[in-house]
Amino acid sequence: MIYDVIIIGGGVTGCCIARTLSKYDLNICLLEKETDIASGTSKANSGVIHAGYASPRDYIKRQLAIRGNKLYTQAAEELNFPFKRIGSFVVALEDNQIKQLEEERKKGIEDGIPGLEVILNKEKIKKMEPRLTDEVVGVLHAPTGGLASPYELTFALAENASMNGVKFFRNRRVVKITHQEYVFTVRTLAGEFKSRNIINAAGLYAAQISRMLGLDYFSITPRKGEYILFDRNAIQLNKILFPMPTKISKGILVCPTLHGNTFIGPNAQNIPDLEDISTTTSGLKEILEGAMKLVPSLPVRSSIRNFAGLRAVPEAYDFIIDNTDVYGFINVAGILSPGLTATFAIAEKVVEFLELLGEKLKVKEDYNPSRPKPERFKDFTKEELDKKIQEDPTWGRIICRCETIPEKEIIDAIHAPVGATTVDGVKFRCRPGMGRCQGGFCRPRVIEILSRELKKSYEEITKRGEDTNILIGKTKDFLLNQKREGSRGK
Ligand SMILES: Cc1cc2nc3c(=O)[nH]c(=O)nc-3n(C[C@H](O)[C@H](O)[C@H](O)COP(=O)(O)OP(=O)(O)OC[C@H]3O[C@@H](n4cnc5c(N)ncnc54)[C@H](O)[C@@H]3O)c2cc1C
């Protein structure tokens, strides 16, 4: 079969484009190299939906972030992913920084960002965010700044796109693309796909994909950002806190999450390796020192995890979204921060580009923009829960005690459209293993449930796909075999 559109890459960009295009009468598929979607940059970032003032005015990413921020309200209603506008502060610690805050405010207001204000009254600032350092002299408050859970958003987008007919193929690393008579042939490590159009949303690998068609007009450098995550309720913040920005980054922030944790980070370090998400002693020290300038009372001993994400940084430091010289091949590359914020606006741009290519985009009669809200134990009243447990006892079996996740939520995550097939897939969809013990207690039970629901052996269940097996056999079988071999040798 020849698809109308193939999307390469199942991060937030590819999945948002898939969901946006699923509205139209098109045959679409998405190819992802990993065992799950949301396995790249979209898994590990700050999750901040920026107000949009932070990029220079002549950058496309500024316009798309401002528009993208606005599109979140409707998208969150339709797709039911965690999202909240809690507002952000850029924190000035010296008097001479106030001028810069005033300039950002003025430009931001002119560009249509609502509610931006510079607050100089310390008492008012501390009332809005009591944890902020006493050294504060002023803040730029952006009430439209918010938080989204980036991977839960990506899953929601994929589920809705799948409900509307987009085919998702995971474990399909694209290795070669050829183009003949207006049809692309896309070779993956597991089969060939044909399409009239390709959208390259391959994140860190977008330059490599582009080069497969001889288009080498940009390159991508990975820039690592490390984080420290604190235990739920160890500290409560009201606002997203940014320091004054540097030339290459928005700086190290102190930020609440939508699940009640707090994190600090990221730093910014160019690295050569597209897969290196290790954390480093020097990096963690850097973010701790940076974050403590904003919140000196950080609960350092309550850290439960360190992690890192990689930004896909192009030379020009701006998004590359264009119809290329190869007819039907659209690059959506260099989607560094604020790519999550801009995602719905980026997808709108892709629609424009497809129209420019002459695609007649007709809205499907049965298009459904809504993705049902996943049912959560913590959202039910006691009476509702009693009823649920009577109807289905898996609601009453708590698998993850740190996060209070019952078996039913895990089963639902596995059987959702584009559902979980790995331990991490379950963890990122419904949180078992996200709490204080980091899966120490619940992981064996999650493996059991995955094995039963997917009809696979325990040994076939992996952490996150190929080469991440957790179990290699039964301990007793192993010992018995060793004993037999030993006695044979005697
Ligand atoms: C440290 C950090 C902090 C950030 N903070 C924010 C923030 O607070 N707010 C914000 O708006 N943005 C933020 N961003 C930016 C945001 O995370 C990115 O813009 C966004 O996640 C990019 O998504 P993507 O889909 O383009 O890339 P990815 O999520 O990397 O997706 C690309 C996908 O393509 C797949 N792929 C690659 N090669 C192939 C191939 N050959 N075949 C098939 N599939 C392939 C990959 O496996 C991957 O799943 C941050 C980024 C980082 C790193």
The ligand as a Gaussian input file, in Angstrom:
#p B3LYP/6-31G(d) Opt

LIG

0 1
 C       16.660000      19.223000      29.068000
 C       15.486000      19.658000      28.228000
 C       14.513000      20.504000      28.756000
 C       13.452000      20.930000      27.963000
 N       12.464000      21.662000      28.548000
 C       11.424000      22.074000      27.797000
 C       10.369000      22.805000      28.385000
 O       10.319000      22.990000      29.606000
 N        9.391000      23.275000      27.581000
 C        9.393000      23.070000      26.241000
 O        8.513000      23.572000      25.570000
 N       10.348000      22.318000      25.667000
 C       11.344000      21.807000      26.411000
 N       12.318000      21.047000      25.847000
 C       12.224000      20.743000      24.437000
 C       11.270000      19.584000      24.163000
 O       11.518000      18.531000      25.055000
 C       11.473000      19.131000      22.725000
 O       11.234000      20.227000      21.889000
 C       10.558000      18.006000      22.292000
 O       10.497000      16.973000      23.234000
 C       11.059000      17.475000      20.958000
 O       10.248000      16.402000      20.581000
 P       10.536000      15.614000      19.235000
 O        9.369000      14.748000      19.009000
 O       10.909000      16.569000      18.163000
 O       11.840000      14.757000      19.538000
 P       11.942000      13.336000      20.269000
 O       11.078000      13.274000      21.459000
 O       13.384000      13.054000      20.459000
 O       11.337000      12.334000      19.205000
 C       12.033000      11.914000      18.054000
 C       11.726000      10.450000      17.861000
 O       12.275000      10.007000      16.626000
 C       12.703000       8.683000      16.803000
 N       13.685000       8.370000      15.752000
 C       14.930000       8.869000      15.613000
 N       15.546000       8.313000      14.558000
 C       14.670000       7.457000      13.996000
 C       14.727000       6.576000      12.876000
 N       15.850000       6.457000      12.138000
 N       13.647000       5.829000      12.573000
 C       12.508000       5.924000      13.331000
 N       12.413000       6.722000      14.418000
 C       13.467000       7.491000      14.742000
 C       13.319000       8.706000      18.192000
 O       13.461000       7.412000      18.746000
 C       12.346000       9.586000      18.947000
 O       11.339000       8.847000      19.589000
 C       13.370000      20.551000      26.621000
 C       14.339000      19.677000      26.094000
 C       15.354000      19.204000      26.907000
 C       16.325000      18.201000      26.397000

